[in-house]
Amino acid sequence: MTEMASGFEGLLREALAPVEPPADLGERLESTLTSISELAAEELEAWELSAMRDPRNWARPAAAVVAGGVAGAGLVLLGARRRAQHSSSPLDGVRDTAERALRELERETRKLLGDR
């Protein structure tokens, strides 16, 4: 019975062993999110305001807004995580991290909206 339990534990350890992500995963994710946000921006630029009268035409622009927003938020989070990993003090604190994330969000929003 102990042989079976130790064999089962070994199988569990092997199955639940941590897996390292590919080295270029962050770069691939960032490029994918960037392309999604660019495609969403292109979709919104191509959309005509005269079509706003008909609610049946709202699906594509609404989807573009959602996709662009989610991709933009993902890019901000990736940038914040990258900066946190390269930070000189890994224990900066939650407040400092939140303040940096908000500043980054403001900077990215200003870039997207053209410094209005």
Backbone bond lengths (Angstrom), bond angles and torsions (degrees), N, CA, C in turn:
res aa  C-N    CA-C-N  psi(-1)  N-CA   C-N-CA  omega(-1)  CA-C   N-CA-C  phi
1 M - - - 1.435 - - 1.524 110.73 -
2 T 1.342 118.02 -39.08 1.460 120.18 179.20 1.512 111.16 -69.03
3 E 1.325 117.13 -32.64 1.462 119.10 176.53 1.525 110.19 -62.96
4 M 1.311 116.21 -41.62 1.452 120.43 179.96 1.539 110.20 -66.78
5 A 1.328 117.90 -40.91 1.459 121.48 179.68 1.526 110.28 -66.16
6 S 1.332 117.49 -43.19 1.460 119.11 -179.87 1.528 110.67 -68.83
7 G 1.330 117.70 -34.29 1.458 120.51 175.52 1.518 111.28 -65.56
8 F 1.339 115.48 -40.00 1.464 120.28 178.04 1.529 110.51 -66.20
9 E 1.323 117.25 -42.70 1.466 121.17 177.83 1.525 111.11 -62.08
10 G 1.325 116.33 -39.92 1.462 119.92 177.24 1.516 112.12 -63.14
11 L 1.324 116.00 -41.85 1.455 120.31 177.18 1.525 111.22 -63.63
12 L 1.330 116.01 -41.25 1.468 119.50 177.69 1.520 111.52 -63.68
13 R 1.326 117.07 -44.58 1.465 120.50 178.15 1.526 111.05 -59.00
14 E 1.311 115.94 -42.98 1.465 120.45 -179.89 1.528 111.32 -66.67
15 A 1.327 116.55 -40.42 1.462 120.15 -178.58 1.527 111.95 -71.35
16 L 1.327 116.92 -32.29 1.456 120.79 -175.83 1.519 113.18 -100.49
17 A 1.311 117.09 14.16 1.466 120.50 178.70 1.526 109.56 -66.16
18 P 1.339 117.43 140.52 1.463 119.53 179.78 1.525 111.50 -61.95
19 V 1.314 115.07 144.19 1.457 121.30 179.59 1.521 107.51 -115.34
20 E 1.302 116.53 127.25 1.467 121.09 178.33 1.527 109.20 -78.56
21 P 1.329 117.25 131.30 1.462 119.45 177.87 1.527 110.12 -70.40
22 P 1.326 117.90 159.09 1.463 120.38 177.54 1.532 110.53 -58.93
23 A 1.304 117.15 149.99 1.466 122.34 -176.21 1.528 111.88 -62.64
24 D 1.310 117.35 -33.52 1.459 120.22 -176.51 1.534 113.37 -95.07
25 L 1.319 117.29 14.50 1.461 120.47 -177.89 1.527 111.46 -61.26
26 G 1.307 117.95 -44.04 1.463 121.19 -179.87 1.518 111.97 -61.72
27 E 1.322 116.41 -42.30 1.466 120.61 179.22 1.521 111.27 -65.93
28 R 1.336 116.17 -41.82 1.464 119.66 179.30 1.523 111.06 -65.79
29 L 1.329 116.63 -41.16 1.450 120.52 178.91 1.525 110.67 -64.68
30 E 1.327 116.21 -42.68 1.463 119.77 179.06 1.522 111.73 -63.64
31 S 1.329 117.50 -42.51 1.470 119.37 179.56 1.526 111.16 -67.31
32 T 1.330 117.73 -36.26 1.459 120.71 177.70 1.523 110.94 -66.25
33 L 1.341 116.68 -44.97 1.462 119.77 178.82 1.529 111.49 -64.48
34 T 1.322 116.37 -37.85 1.461 120.20 177.84 1.523 110.68 -63.35
35 S 1.322 116.65 -44.89 1.467 118.81 179.98 1.523 111.51 -65.86
36 I 1.336 117.46 -35.92 1.469 119.76 177.68 1.519 110.27 -64.55
37 S 1.327 117.06 -44.55 1.470 118.80 -179.19 1.530 110.96 -67.32
38 E 1.334 117.79 -35.46 1.473 120.10 176.77 1.527 111.33 -67.07
39 L 1.333 116.86 -41.45 1.464 119.67 177.62 1.521 111.31 -64.53
40 A 1.322 116.93 -38.22 1.466 120.38 178.11 1.527 110.00 -64.90
41 A 1.328 116.54 -41.93 1.470 119.88 178.57 1.522 110.92 -63.99
42 E 1.329 117.65 -40.86 1.464 120.96 177.62 1.525 111.03 -63.25
43 E 1.321 116.31 -40.40 1.464 120.70 179.32 1.528 110.14 -62.83
44 L 1.323 115.91 -42.47 1.464 118.83 179.82 1.527 111.97 -69.97
45 E 1.324 117.56 -34.61 1.462 120.40 177.58 1.520 111.37 -66.48
46 A 1.325 116.68 -35.43 1.460 121.03 -177.58 1.529 112.44 -77.60
47 W 1.311 116.14 -15.83 1.454 119.86 -176.55 1.515 110.35 -77.55
48 E 1.297 116.70 136.49 1.459 121.64 -177.91 1.528 110.02 -97.07
49 L 1.305 116.24 138.13 1.463 121.18 -179.47 1.527 112.23 -66.46
50 S 1.314 116.90 -24.33 1.468 118.83 179.49 1.528 111.30 -65.70
51 A 1.318 116.98 -23.58 1.461 120.80 179.25 1.527 111.90 -77.44
52 M 1.315 117.61 -6.30 1.461 122.69 -177.12 1.530 111.81 -65.05
53 R 1.302 117.24 -22.62 1.469 120.50 -177.05 1.525 112.41 -65.98
54 D 1.292 116.24 -31.44 1.465 120.40 -177.07 1.532 109.73 -98.93
55 P 1.327 118.33 113.97 1.474 121.06 -178.10 1.523 113.95 -62.04
56 R 1.331 117.27 -19.94 1.464 118.83 178.13 1.520 111.47 -66.51
57 N 1.318 118.00 -20.31 1.463 121.91 -179.78 1.529 112.95 -89.78
58 W 1.310 118.04 1.78 1.460 120.89 -174.88 1.524 113.74 -82.36
59 A 1.315 118.23 -15.37 1.469 120.54 -172.66 1.531 112.12 -63.66
60 R 1.305 117.58 -49.23 1.474 119.82 -177.40 1.526 112.32 -64.29
61 P 1.345 119.12 -47.86 1.464 117.89 178.16 1.530 112.70 -63.84
62 A 1.339 116.58 -36.91 1.463 119.26 178.31 1.521 110.52 -64.29
63 A 1.322 116.61 -42.21 1.461 120.28 177.41 1.523 110.79 -64.69
64 A 1.325 117.39 -37.37 1.461 120.70 178.30 1.521 111.19 -66.20
65 V 1.327 117.08 -39.42 1.467 120.45 178.04 1.519 110.27 -64.17
66 V 1.328 116.77 -46.06 1.462 120.75 -179.50 1.530 110.82 -64.22
67 A 1.328 116.76 -48.64 1.469 120.25 -178.56 1.523 110.99 -63.14
68 G 1.320 116.71 -43.30 1.462 119.98 178.81 1.516 112.08 -64.76
69 G 1.321 116.58 -39.78 1.462 120.47 178.54 1.517 112.58 -65.56
70 V 1.321 116.05 -43.98 1.464 120.00 179.60 1.528 110.24 -66.69
71 A 1.326 117.27 -42.52 1.467 120.06 178.76 1.523 110.91 -64.75
72 G 1.332 117.02 -41.00 1.463 120.21 177.91 1.510 111.84 -63.68
73 A 1.331 116.94 -42.43 1.467 120.32 177.40 1.527 110.85 -63.67
74 G 1.324 116.32 -39.16 1.468 119.79 176.95 1.517 111.84 -62.93
75 L 1.325 117.18 -40.26 1.464 120.81 177.70 1.525 111.16 -64.33
76 V 1.321 116.87 -40.69 1.469 120.23 177.89 1.522 110.00 -63.09
77 L 1.341 116.91 -43.68 1.462 120.21 179.46 1.525 111.88 -64.78
78 L 1.327 117.20 -40.32 1.465 119.81 176.89 1.522 111.42 -61.76
79 G 1.327 116.18 -43.56 1.464 119.76 178.74 1.515 111.76 -63.78
80 A 1.340 116.87 -41.60 1.463 120.59 179.26 1.525 110.75 -65.07
81 R 1.311 116.11 -39.63 1.468 119.19 179.50 1.524 111.13 -66.99
82 R 1.325 116.29 -40.47 1.457 120.51 178.87 1.530 110.30 -62.18
83 R 1.331 116.21 -44.17 1.466 119.50 178.98 1.516 111.65 -66.35
84 A 1.333 117.05 -36.27 1.464 120.45 179.24 1.527 111.12 -66.74
85 Q 1.320 116.86 -35.32 1.466 119.97 179.07 1.514 111.63 -70.65
86 H 1.332 117.63 -31.75 1.462 121.37 -178.37 1.523 112.02 -93.75
87 S 1.311 116.50 4.16 1.460 121.65 -178.36 1.521 110.24 -67.94
88 S 1.325 115.85 147.41 1.460 120.03 -179.78 1.522 111.35 -70.39
89 S 1.297 117.83 -30.72 1.456 122.19 179.73 1.524 109.09 -118.40
90 P 1.322 118.58 106.84 1.457 119.90 -176.71 1.531 113.56 -68.92
91 L 1.314 118.14 -16.64 1.461 121.20 -178.13 1.528 110.89 -106.51
92 D 1.325 116.63 51.44 1.464 121.74 -177.46 1.519 112.79 -63.10
93 G 1.268 118.38 -32.57 1.454 121.14 -178.03 1.507 111.26 110.19
94 V 1.287 114.25 154.00 1.461 120.53 -176.17 1.528 110.98 -67.28
95 R 1.318 116.64 -40.77 1.468 119.22 -177.61 1.527 111.21 -63.31
96 D 1.333 117.72 -45.64 1.462 120.68 179.43 1.522 111.01 -61.76
97 T 1.315 116.42 -41.36 1.460 120.55 179.70 1.526 110.67 -64.59
98 A 1.327 116.73 -41.80 1.464 120.40 179.23 1.526 110.86 -65.64
99 E 1.335 116.85 -41.34 1.465 119.69 178.30 1.523 111.58 -62.84
100 R 1.329 116.63 -41.82 1.467 120.25 177.99 1.523 110.73 -64.15
101 A 1.331 116.49 -41.11 1.465 120.11 179.76 1.525 110.89 -63.49
102 L 1.332 116.35 -39.98 1.467 119.15 178.35 1.524 111.72 -67.20
103 R 1.331 117.77 -39.77 1.463 120.31 176.84 1.522 110.65 -63.60
104 E 1.326 116.17 -41.05 1.464 120.33 178.55 1.522 110.76 -64.87
105 L 1.324 116.66 -41.49 1.461 120.81 177.64 1.522 110.46 -62.15
106 E 1.324 116.99 -41.43 1.461 120.34 178.02 1.528 111.09 -63.62
107 R 1.341 116.40 -43.45 1.466 120.57 -179.85 1.528 110.91 -63.15
108 E 1.326 116.84 -44.65 1.465 120.63 -179.65 1.529 110.84 -66.66
109 T 1.319 116.98 -37.68 1.457 120.24 178.80 1.522 110.09 -65.75
110 R 1.323 116.81 -41.40 1.469 119.81 178.17 1.530 111.03 -63.47
111 K 1.340 115.82 -37.72 1.477 119.22 177.37 1.514 110.70 -62.67
112 L 1.343 115.91 -45.29 1.468 120.39 -177.23 1.517 112.13 -68.73
113 L 1.330 116.95 -37.43 1.456 120.46 -177.49 1.512 113.49 -90.65
114 G 1.308 117.86 -5.66 1.448 120.58 175.95 1.519 114.37 80.74
115 D 1.334 119.31 39.98 1.464 124.68 175.95 1.518 113.65 52.87
116 R 1.297 117.19 52.48 1.485 120.90 179.47 1.497 111.12 -82.75
